[in-house]
Amino acid sequence: MKILLSPSESKILPSVNCATNPSTTPTSLKNPANIVKNNLSTDKMWGGFDSRINHICAYLKELESADDENLKKIFGSKHIPIDSLSHSLKILESSTTKAITLYNGVAFKALDFMSLDSGAQDFVLENVLIFSNLFGMVRAKDNLPFYHLNQNYKSPTLNLKNLYRAQSQEIDAFLANEDIIIDLRAEIYIKAYPLKQSHFVLKMPDKKISHQAKLYRGSALRELALFQSKLLYPSAQNTSNAKTSNKNSSNASSNQLKQYLHTFFELRF
């Protein structure tokens, strides 16, 4: 199973991360290649190596050369916090934190990762893929530095669609053998990388609730993680009966998951 999730514009600054999140890891990165190599290219998932590096380089170059008006466009804000700009300019030497704890927009607050039980946290870390507008697709457990980039910002060298177009074959291959894919992304990321196989999307109570869509997606992910935690780590499991009941338990869990998905999600082809 893989769950696709959008990032958020809002992120936690490193100073806050260091105080509240013990998983934050200091890094000594001197060039864009290292941030990809050290954090993002440890297995078959991480293709698009050159495109990631080029995108990071383009981001830094535009930040360094931008006047006030262009900075506002890059950040998507009329007011640019000095600390956010400073940390964004130093992504090659900043401390990093797990992607799932870096973002703190509406969906991520609804997920409230740090309050989940250990089984639910493990499920999120292993199964959630975040579609970053700077680094491309990353896992929830991948380490990222703080950055700020408006998802709607476009330039000849810094472009969301171009980034995902360059990585599409690798993402296709990574998702090819997944039996269950749940797409919780916003429309802009769906267009940047359209899924080519059947997948589930969240059933919304009303089509006119776009303002609340992020909240629903984050809440849905939280409930799914908690549901999976109960299925995978049942507290009432009797050790002496574990071996004999393992097959039946596995089948029951699979059926419960299917029922859960069809109750709260809609299958798309």
C-alpha positions in Angstrom: 0.0 0.0 0.0 1.1 3.5 -0.8 -0.6 6.8 0.1 0.2 9.9 -1.9 0.0 13.2 -0.1 0.6 16.8 -1.0 3.1 18.9 1.0 2.0 22.1 2.7 3.3 25.6 2.2 3.6 25.9 6.0 6.6 24.2 7.6 8.3 24.1 11.0 11.5 26.1 11.2 14.6 24.2 12.2 14.9 25.9 15.6 11.4 24.7 16.5 12.1 21.2 15.1 15.3 20.9 17.1 13.4 21.7 20.3 10.5 19.5 19.8 11.5 16.7 17.5 14.4 14.4 18.6 14.6 12.9 15.1 16.1 16.1 13.7 19.5 15.3 12.2 22.3 17.9 11.6 24.0 17.7 8.2 27.1 19.0 6.6 26.2 19.4 2.9 28.3 21.4 0.5 26.5 20.9 -2.7 23.0 19.9 -4.1 24.2 16.5 -5.1 24.9 15.6 -1.5 21.4 16.5 -0.3 20.0 14.1 -2.8 22.6 11.4 -2.4 22.7 11.4 1.4 19.0 11.6 2.0 17.1 10.6 -1.1 19.0 8.1 -3.3 19.6 5.1 -1.0 17.4 2.6 -2.9 15.7 1.9 -6.2 13.1 4.6 -5.6 15.4 7.5 -6.2 15.8 8.0 -9.9 15.7 11.5 -11.4 19.0 12.3 -9.7 20.0 15.0 -12.2 16.6 16.6 -12.3 16.5 16.8 -8.5 19.9 18.5 -8.3 19.0 20.9 -11.1 15.8 21.8 -9.4 17.6 22.6 -6.1 20.2 24.6 -7.9 17.6 26.6 -9.8 15.7 27.3 -6.5 18.9 28.6 -4.8 19.9 30.7 -7.8 16.5 32.3 -8.1 16.4 33.0 -4.3 19.9 34.6 -4.5 19.2 36.8 -7.5 15.5 37.7 -6.9 14.5 41.3 -6.2 11.7 41.9 -3.6 8.9 41.4 -6.1 10.2 38.1 -7.4 10.9 36.9 -3.8 7.2 37.6 -3.0 6.2 35.4 -6.0 8.6 32.6 -5.0 7.3 32.6 -1.4 3.7 33.3 -2.5 3.4 36.0 0.1 3.5 39.8 0.4 5.4 39.5 3.6 8.6 37.3 3.7 9.8 36.4 7.2 13.6 36.9 7.4 14.1 33.6 9.2 12.3 31.7 6.5 14.3 33.3 3.8 17.6 32.7 5.7 16.9 29.0 6.2 15.7 28.6 2.6 19.0 30.0 1.4 20.9 27.6 3.6 19.2 24.3 2.6 22.6 22.7 1.8 23.9 23.2 5.3 20.7 23.2 7.4 19.6 20.5 9.9 17.0 18.1 8.5 14.0 16.4 9.8 11.7 13.6 8.6 9.4 15.0 5.9 6.3 14.0 7.8 7.3 16.3 10.7 8.6 19.1 8.6 5.2 20.1 7.1 2.6 21.6 9.5 -0.2 22.7 7.2 -3.9 21.9 7.8 -3.6 18.2 6.6 -0.5 17.6 8.7 -2.1 19.1 11.8 -5.1 16.9 11.3 -2.8 13.9 11.0 -1.0 14.9 14.2 1.8 12.4 13.5 3.6 12.8 16.9 0.4 11.8 18.8 -0.1 8.5 16.9 0.8 5.2 18.5 4.0 3.5 17.4 2.2 1.2 15.0 0.4 4.0 13.3 3.6 6.0 13.1 5.4 3.1 11.5 2.6 2.7 9.0 2.8 6.4 8.0 6.6 6.3 7.7 6.6 3.2 5.5 3.7 3.9 3.3 3.2 7.7 2.8 4.8 9.4 -0.1 4.8 13.2 -0.1 5.0 15.1 -3.5 7.4 17.9 -2.7 7.4 20.8 -5.1 11.2 21.2 -4.6 12.6 17.7 -4.0 10.1 15.6 -6.0 8.4 12.6 -4.5 9.8 11.7 -1.1 8.9 9.2 1.6 7.5 10.3 4.9 10.6 9.1 6.6 13.1 10.9 4.3 15.1 13.7 5.8 14.5 17.2 4.4 15.7 20.7 5.3 13.4 23.6 5.8 12.5 25.4 2.5 9.7 27.6 1.3 8.4 27.6 -2.3 5.0 28.6 -3.6 3.5 25.6 -5.4 2.2 27.9 -8.1 5.5 29.5 -8.9 6.9 28.9 -12.4 10.0 29.9 -14.2 12.0 28.3 -17.1 14.2 26.4 -14.6 11.9 26.0 -11.6 8.7 24.3 -12.6 6.6 21.7 -10.8 5.4 19.9 -13.9 8.9 19.7 -15.4 10.3 18.2 -12.2 7.8 15.4 -12.1 7.9 14.8 -15.9 11.7 14.2 -15.4 11.0 11.7 -12.6 7.8 10.1 -14.0 9.4 6.8 -15.2 11.0 6.2 -11.8 7.8 6.9 -10.0 5.9 4.6 -12.4 8.3 1.8 -11.7 8.2 2.4 -7.9 4.4 2.2 -7.8 4.0 -0.5 -10.4 3.7 -3.5 -8.0 1.5 -1.8 -5.4 -1.8 -3.5 -4.9 -3.4 -0.5 -3.1 -2.7 3.2 -3.9 -4.6 5.9 -2.2 -4.3 9.4 -3.7 -4.9 12.2 -1.2 -3.1 14.9 -3.2 -4.4 18.3 -4.2 -5.3 18.9 -7.9 -2.0 20.7 -8.8 0.1 17.6 -7.8 -2.4 15.2 -9.5 -1.8 17.2 -12.7 2.0 17.2 -12.2 2.0 13.4 -11.9 -1.2 11.7 -13.0 -1.5 8.1 -11.8 -1.7 5.5 -14.5 -3.2 2.7 -12.5 -6.4 2.2 -10.5 -6.4 3.9 -7.1 -8.6 5.1 -4.3 -9.6 8.7 -3.6 -11.3 10.0 -0.5 -15.1 10.1 -0.5 -16.0 13.7 0.3 -19.3 14.5 2.0 -19.9 17.4 -0.4 -18.2 18.4 -3.6 -18.3 22.0 -2.5 -16.0 21.5 0.5 -12.6 22.4 -1.2 -11.9 24.8 1.7 -12.0 21.8 4.1 -10.5 19.2 1.7 -7.0 19.4 3.4 -8.6 18.8 6.8 -10.5 15.8 5.5 -7.4 14.3 3.9 -5.3 14.7 7.0 -8.0 13.2 9.2 -8.6 10.3 6.7 -4.9 9.5 6.8 -4.9 9.6 10.6 -7.9 7.2 10.9 -6.4 4.9 8.3 -3.1 4.7 10.2 -4.8 4.0 13.4 -7.0 1.4 11.8 -4.0 -0.4 10.2 -2.2 -0.2 13.6 -5.0 -2.1 15.2 -5.1 -4.7 12.4 -1.3 -5.3 12.4 -0.7 -5.1 16.1 -3.9 -6.5 17.8 -3.5 -6.1 21.6 -5.6 -9.1 22.4 -3.5 -11.6 20.4 -2.8 -14.7 22.5 0.8 -15.8 22.1 0.0 -19.5 22.4 -2.5 -19.3 19.6 -0.5 -17.0 17.4 0.8 -19.7 15.0 -2.5 -21.5 14.5 -4.5 -18.3 14.0 -2.0 -16.5 11.9 -3.5 -17.4 8.5 -7.1 -16.8 9.6 -6.1 -13.5 11.2 -4.3 -12.4 8.0 -7.4 -13.2 5.9 -9.7 -11.4 8.3 -7.4 -8.4 8.4 -7.3 -8.2 4.6 -11.1 -8.4 4.4 -11.5 -5.7 7.1 -9.1 -3.4 5.2 -11.0 -3.9 1.9 -14.3 -3.1 3.7 -12.7 -0.1 5.3 -11.4 1.3 2.0 -14.7 0.8 0.2 -16.5 2.5 3.0 -14.4 5.7 3.1 -12.7 5.8 -0.3 -13.8 5.6 -3.9 -12.0 3.5 -6.5 -10.9 5.3 -9.7 -9.6 3.7 -12.9 
